[in-house]
Amino acid sequence: MKIVHVLLRFDAPGGVETNVHEVTRRLKAAGEDVEVFASDLYDEGRWERRSNYRPIVDGVPVRRFPVEKRLVPGLTMPMMVGLVDALADSGADVIHAHSHRYGHVLEATAVSERLGVPLVVSTHYHPADRREPSYKRGLLRVQDHLFGMTAYRVARAVVVQTEREGILVGEFAPREKLRTIAPGVDLAAWSSPENDRTDGLDLPDEYVVFVGRIAPNKGLPTLLHAVARLDPTTRPHVVLMGRDWGERARLEAQARATGISDVVRFLDHVEPASAYRGVIRKARALVLPSEWEAFGLVLLDAMAAGTPVVATAVGGVPELLESGRCGRLVPYGDPNALAAALRSVSADPGETERMRSAALEKVRRFDWSVTVDQHRALYREVARP
């Protein structure tokens, strides 16, 4: 059986990208015929395209296609040039497209409908950002229903990562097609702290860490306001680890204005994986103050590392953290609540240890091998005549 995965960006930082990378390389290692089709876009925020990608990534062949700008300004509809013909000629037994409101999903749908190739779509759903103007939220909602009438009508299965995502996607997609498959974590890698390396990163002794894109929807202004509310004598550094999506200059200005520039550190995207793990493992806490997370893949990393978690109660996060049993939850956009939660990580060590132990217990269910087995079973289900 040949499975072709289609997504906008590959071999690039991001939760969707990590998910597809881990699943495809493990499918390939298990003997499946897997190929990835992706655009030449590396950074969607800056519209940065590259030409020096590797043709094979961890054993998985990758084909690249030039990407056109959005068809409608403000809507996430980039289109890959040549993708339709390449998919039609790929010999795929199953096409697996990733993301919602993206042009490549519609292109994959067109091939599936024309040739009868079974289509699976993983939505990685993000509802309209509450900060957007009402007209933009309305346009995005129209897009939701258009995808429900096109891609999700044609798809044999629609994959969501949590029950919460399934409820939201079920408002415009056929509910009988929904399948819940959570992403995973490399438990073996996290079980060997002696392999972690942070040499040369010049990390502070005490810090909390944010991991993700330095982007508008990640709630980072709230995090800096929260840190500014902490007692200066015990205030930890805050390390922001991730690629800048246009927010760094504003955050640096905010840090200067609130007098905390000396404790704010930008690390950018960190490689190799051993260094990434080391930064998370040494942190006092991992903080995820996002406006929305369909799942929050970095939370699994923190849980596997035994690093306490503080996160906003949005999207799939409460489900993963079991409504606060496995980490502290705060409302989105509330710096006082976030400051209190950060403070309590050290002030209430007993509760912190209880949450940490619960998180370590729960994360054992999320090894990537489980995710891959669920995908293999799904492909065989949808490929049946």
LUMROMI-104276 format. One record per residue (C-alpha): residue in three letters; x, y, z. Coordinates in nm, 3 decimals. Each point is the difference from the previous one (the first is absolute). Example, Ala and Ser with C-alpha at 12.3 -4.5 7.8 and 13.67 -1.06 7.14 Angstrom:
% LUMROMI-104276
rest/xx/yy/zz
ala/1.230/-0.450/0.780
ser/0.137/0.344/-0.066
% end
This chain:
% LUMROMI-104276
rest/xx/yy/zz
met/0.000/0.000/0.000
lys/0.130/0.343/-0.092
ile/-0.094/0.298/0.219
val/0.069/0.356/-0.111
his/-0.008/0.266/0.269
val/-0.071/0.355/-0.116
leu/0.072/0.309/0.210
leu/0.114/0.357/-0.049
arg/0.336/-0.014/0.179
phe/0.225/-0.295/0.076
asp/0.345/-0.034/0.154
ala/-0.078/0.329/0.175
pro/-0.094/0.097/0.359
gly/-0.362/-0.039/0.106
gly/-0.248/-0.237/0.164
val/-0.162/-0.125/-0.321
glu/0.343/-0.041/-0.157
thr/0.131/-0.198/0.298
asn/-0.307/-0.222/0.000
val/0.032/-0.088/-0.370
his/0.376/-0.044/0.024
glu/-0.023/-0.244/0.289
val/-0.287/-0.201/-0.148
thr/0.146/-0.028/-0.350
arg/0.348/-0.097/0.105
arg/-0.135/-0.270/0.229
leu/-0.236/-0.128/-0.268
lys/0.293/-0.018/-0.240
ala/0.214/-0.184/0.256
ala/-0.287/-0.248/0.046
gly/0.010/-0.083/-0.371
glu/-0.281/0.221/-0.134
asp/0.037/0.180/-0.334
val/-0.019/0.364/0.109
glu/0.063/0.327/-0.182
val/-0.046/0.362/0.106
phe/-0.118/0.280/-0.230
ala/0.063/0.350/0.136
ser/0.056/0.353/-0.121
asp/0.328/0.190/-0.014
leu/-0.121/0.224/0.283
tyr/0.210/-0.008/0.318
asp/-0.156/0.282/0.202
glu/-0.363/0.084/-0.070
gly/0.008/0.311/0.219
arg/0.281/0.162/-0.201
trp/-0.092/-0.180/-0.323
glu/0.356/-0.134/-0.013
arg/0.059/-0.252/-0.276
arg/0.305/-0.225/-0.032
ser/0.156/-0.212/-0.270
asn/0.263/-0.197/0.194
tyr/-0.223/-0.260/0.164
arg/0.109/-0.360/0.035
pro/-0.170/-0.234/-0.251
ile/-0.013/-0.277/0.261
val/-0.067/0.069/0.370
asp/0.059/-0.289/0.241
gly/-0.059/-0.246/-0.283
val/-0.318/0.169/-0.126
pro/0.005/0.140/-0.358
val/-0.126/0.359/-0.016
arg/-0.121/0.183/-0.311
arg/-0.018/0.379/0.002
phe/-0.236/0.230/-0.187
pro/0.011/0.377/-0.045
val/-0.271/0.169/0.201
glu/-0.216/0.292/-0.108
lys/-0.111/0.278/0.231
arg/-0.340/-0.019/0.163
leu/-0.291/0.019/-0.240
val/-0.192/0.226/0.238
pro/0.201/0.245/0.217
gly/-0.018/-0.093/0.367
leu/-0.123/-0.355/-0.062
thr/0.234/-0.299/0.021
met/-0.041/-0.132/-0.355
pro/0.348/-0.035/-0.153
met/0.001/-0.232/-0.302
met/0.280/-0.232/-0.118
val/0.078/0.020/-0.371
gly/0.010/-0.345/-0.161
leu/-0.134/-0.186/0.302
val/-0.319/-0.129/-0.168
asp/0.184/-0.162/-0.291
ala/0.268/-0.144/0.230
leu/-0.260/-0.155/0.231
ala/-0.187/-0.145/-0.295
asp/0.322/-0.164/-0.124
ser/0.128/-0.105/0.344
gly/-0.156/-0.345/0.012
ala/-0.130/0.074/0.348
asp/-0.236/-0.250/0.160
val/-0.085/0.259/0.268
ile/0.048/0.378/-0.002
his/0.035/0.155/0.346
ala/-0.032/0.381/-0.001
his/0.074/0.214/0.303
ser/-0.146/0.328/0.131
his/-0.327/0.186/-0.041
arg/-0.083/0.294/-0.231
tyr/0.306/-0.071/-0.216
gly/0.008/-0.019/-0.376
his/0.195/-0.326/-0.016
val/-0.286/-0.174/0.181
leu/-0.238/0.104/-0.278
glu/0.254/-0.109/-0.263
ala/0.027/-0.343/0.165
thr/-0.379/-0.016/0.015
ala/-0.028/0.065/-0.374
val/0.234/-0.291/-0.076
ser/-0.176/-0.229/0.245
glu/-0.342/0.073/-0.148
arg/0.117/-0.032/-0.362
leu/0.203/-0.321/0.039
gly/-0.175/-0.165/0.294
val/0.315/-0.005/0.215
pro/-0.101/-0.013/0.368
leu/0.062/0.332/0.177
val/0.079/0.055/0.368
val/0.014/0.355/0.139
ser/0.158/0.095/0.334
thr/-0.148/0.339/0.086
his/0.237/0.129/0.273
tyr/-0.291/0.238/0.050
his/0.032/0.359/0.121
pro/-0.321/0.200/0.034
ala/-0.006/0.368/-0.090
asp/0.229/0.200/0.225
arg/-0.215/0.193/0.246
arg/0.213/0.311/-0.062
glu/-0.097/0.010/-0.367
pro/-0.265/0.250/-0.118
ser/-0.351/-0.139/-0.036
tyr/0.008/0.003/-0.381
lys/0.316/-0.216/0.002
arg/-0.150/-0.245/0.245
gly/-0.306/-0.018/-0.223
leu/0.212/-0.075/-0.308
leu/0.187/-0.274/0.182
arg/-0.325/-0.155/0.115
val/-0.124/-0.002/-0.359
gln/0.324/-0.178/-0.092
asp/-0.066/-0.259/0.270
his/-0.332/-0.091/-0.156
leu/0.138/0.009/-0.355
phe/0.263/-0.255/0.101
gly/-0.275/-0.204/0.163
met/-0.191/-0.008/-0.329
thr/0.308/-0.080/-0.210
ala/0.306/-0.164/0.159
tyr/-0.175/-0.162/0.294
arg/-0.290/-0.124/-0.214
val/0.250/-0.178/-0.227
ala/0.238/-0.124/0.272
arg/-0.040/-0.355/0.127
ala/0.120/0.114/0.345
val/0.062/0.332/0.177
val/0.264/-0.022/0.272
val/-0.009/0.217/0.312
gln/0.239/-0.009/0.294
thr/-0.237/0.048/0.296
glu/-0.367/-0.033/0.087
arg/-0.023/0.379/0.017
glu/0.131/0.035/-0.355
gly/-0.248/-0.265/-0.109
ile/-0.292/0.196/0.146
leu/0.104/0.316/-0.184
val/0.075/-0.171/-0.332
gly/-0.322/-0.197/0.032
glu/-0.193/0.326/-0.040
phe/0.084/0.001/-0.372
ala/0.147/-0.345/-0.080
pro/-0.187/-0.334/-0.008
arg/0.027/-0.128/0.355
glu/-0.006/-0.365/-0.103
lys/0.332/0.057/-0.181
leu/0.184/0.141/0.302
arg/0.289/-0.202/0.142
thr/0.200/0.111/0.304
ile/0.374/-0.067/-0.024
ala/0.221/0.186/0.245
pro/0.359/0.086/-0.088
gly/0.283/-0.160/0.193
val/0.333/0.054/0.166
asp/0.332/-0.184/-0.023
leu/-0.002/-0.153/0.347
ala/0.330/-0.181/-0.057
ala/0.182/0.327/-0.076
trp/-0.145/0.174/0.305
ser/0.093/-0.292/0.227
ser/0.374/0.066/-0.050
pro/0.083/0.337/0.159
glu/0.370/-0.077/-0.023
asn/-0.027/0.053/-0.378
asp/-0.135/0.354/0.031
arg/0.241/0.284/-0.077
thr/-0.040/0.374/0.050
asp/0.367/0.096/-0.045
gly/0.041/0.340/-0.158
leu/-0.356/0.117/0.062
asp/0.101/0.203/0.307
leu/-0.323/-0.074/0.183
pro/-0.082/0.183/0.326
asp/0.000/-0.201/0.322
glu/-0.374/0.046/0.066
tyr/-0.246/0.041/-0.284
val/-0.342/-0.085/-0.135
val/-0.018/-0.089/-0.367
phe/-0.246/0.059/-0.282
val/0.039/-0.227/-0.302
gly/-0.163/0.085/-0.332
arg/-0.022/0.265/-0.269
ile/0.052/0.355/0.118
ala/-0.337/0.087/-0.153
pro/-0.303/0.219/0.082
asn/-0.226/-0.288/0.103
lys/0.237/-0.141/0.262
gly/-0.093/0.242/0.282
leu/0.357/0.117/0.059
pro/-0.087/0.360/0.098
thr/-0.209/-0.148/0.282
leu/0.295/-0.214/0.107
leu/0.230/0.303/0.020
his/-0.262/0.197/0.195
ala/-0.027/-0.295/0.239
val/0.377/-0.021/0.048
ala/0.009/0.375/0.071
arg/-0.247/-0.059/0.286
leu/0.230/-0.247/0.175
asp/0.220/0.107/0.290
pro/0.326/0.133/-0.151
thr/0.203/-0.176/0.269
thr/-0.129/-0.345/-0.099
arg/-0.104/0.066/-0.360
pro/0.123/-0.274/-0.238
his/0.131/0.071/-0.345
val/-0.238/-0.074/-0.285
val/0.152/-0.182/-0.296
leu/-0.191/0.019/-0.329
met/0.109/-0.289/-0.221
gly/-0.130/0.010/-0.355
arg/0.017/0.170/-0.336
asp/-0.111/0.363/-0.021
trp/-0.326/0.047/-0.193
gly/0.014/0.379/0.018
glu/-0.059/0.055/0.374
arg/0.350/0.020/0.145
ala/0.050/0.377/-0.046
arg/-0.332/0.078/0.171
leu/0.078/-0.236/0.285
glu/0.345/0.152/0.047
ala/-0.159/0.346/0.016
gln/-0.252/-0.125/0.255
ala/0.276/-0.153/0.212
arg/0.186/0.333/0.000
ala/-0.316/0.194/0.088
thr/-0.082/-0.229/0.292
gly/0.358/-0.016/0.131
ile/0.061/-0.372/-0.052
ser/0.241/0.006/-0.296
asp/0.269/-0.151/0.218
val/-0.200/-0.320/0.054
val/-0.141/-0.055/-0.351
arg/0.206/-0.223/-0.230
phe/-0.076/-0.094/-0.363
leu/0.153/-0.330/-0.110
asp/-0.145/-0.032/-0.353
his/-0.047/-0.352/-0.139
val/0.231/-0.242/0.184
glu/0.164/-0.305/-0.153
pro/0.104/-0.276/0.041
ala/-0.275/-0.188/0.185
ser/0.230/-0.064/0.296
ala/0.035/0.376/0.055
tyr/-0.373/0.054/-0.039
arg/-0.067/-0.266/0.264
gly/0.260/0.145/0.231
val/-0.156/0.347/-0.005
ile/-0.339/-0.142/0.098
arg/0.135/-0.243/0.258
lys/0.196/0.270/0.189
ala/-0.290/0.248/0.015
arg/-0.189/0.076/0.319
ala/-0.318/-0.027/-0.208
leu/-0.117/-0.006/-0.359
val/-0.252/0.276/-0.070
leu/-0.247/-0.012/-0.289
pro/-0.215/0.318/0.014
ser/-0.157/-0.046/-0.345
glu/-0.329/0.136/-0.129
trp/-0.069/-0.348/-0.142
glu/0.167/-0.340/-0.027
ala/-0.167/-0.288/-0.184
phe/0.215/-0.228/0.216
gly/0.319/0.161/0.127
leu/0.269/-0.244/-0.108
val/0.270/0.170/0.211
leu/-0.202/-0.089/0.310
leu/0.077/-0.366/-0.063
asp/0.370/0.086/-0.011
ala/-0.021/0.179/0.334
met/-0.202/-0.282/0.155
ala/0.254/-0.258/-0.120
ala/0.284/0.213/0.138
gly/-0.166/0.031/0.340
thr/-0.013/0.379/-0.042
pro/-0.304/0.166/0.165
val/-0.252/0.153/-0.240
val/-0.193/0.328/0.011
ala/-0.237/0.050/-0.292
thr/-0.314/0.180/-0.109
ala/-0.322/-0.199/0.016
val/-0.067/0.012/-0.375
gly/-0.062/-0.253/-0.277
gly/0.124/-0.349/0.081
val/0.223/0.110/0.290
pro/-0.247/-0.066/0.286
glu/-0.066/-0.346/-0.143
leu/0.370/-0.085/-0.010
leu/0.066/0.141/0.347
glu/-0.316/-0.162/0.136
ser/-0.157/0.329/0.111
gly/0.299/0.088/0.216
arg/0.106/-0.338/0.140
cys/0.315/-0.009/-0.216
gly/0.083/0.372/-0.007
arg/-0.121/0.345/0.099
leu/-0.269/0.155/-0.220
val/-0.075/0.372/-0.025
pro/-0.242/0.209/-0.209
tyr/0.137/0.141/-0.324
gly/0.111/0.363/0.015
asp/0.003/0.029/0.383
pro/0.348/0.109/0.116
asn/-0.096/-0.003/0.369
ala/-0.116/-0.362/-0.017
leu/0.308/-0.096/-0.199
ala/0.230/0.175/0.249
ala/-0.172/-0.181/0.289
ala/0.042/-0.336/-0.173
leu/0.369/0.065/-0.069
arg/0.049/0.106/0.359
ser/-0.169/-0.313/0.132
val/0.234/-0.233/-0.191
ser/0.266/0.081/0.259
ala/-0.223/0.110/0.289
asp/-0.200/-0.324/0.007
pro/0.253/-0.276/-0.068
gly/-0.234/-0.271/0.125
glu/-0.268/0.083/-0.257
thr/0.263/0.044/-0.268
glu/0.138/-0.348/0.069
arg/-0.349/-0.154/-0.005
met/-0.067/0.155/-0.341
arg/0.341/-0.101/-0.128
ser/-0.053/-0.362/0.105
ala/-0.345/-0.008/-0.158
ala/0.144/0.142/-0.323
leu/0.280/-0.260/-0.008
glu/-0.258/-0.273/0.045
lys/-0.229/0.131/-0.273
val/0.266/0.071/-0.262
arg/0.086/-0.370/-0.017
arg/-0.317/-0.046/-0.209
phe/0.129/0.231/-0.273
asp/0.299/-0.171/-0.158
trp/0.025/0.058/-0.376
ser/-0.028/-0.375/-0.056
val/-0.364/0.018/0.114
thr/-0.071/0.290/-0.238
val/0.161/-0.186/-0.293
asp/-0.194/-0.321/0.068
gln/-0.325/0.197/0.001
his/0.088/0.162/-0.333
arg/0.087/-0.335/-0.159
ala/-0.332/-0.146/0.112
leu/-0.185/0.304/-0.137
tyr/0.170/-0.025/-0.342
arg/-0.104/-0.362/-0.030
glu/-0.354/0.088/0.103
val/-0.045/0.274/-0.259
ala/0.172/-0.197/-0.277
arg/-0.245/-0.290/0.018
pro/-0.220/-0.025/-0.310
% end
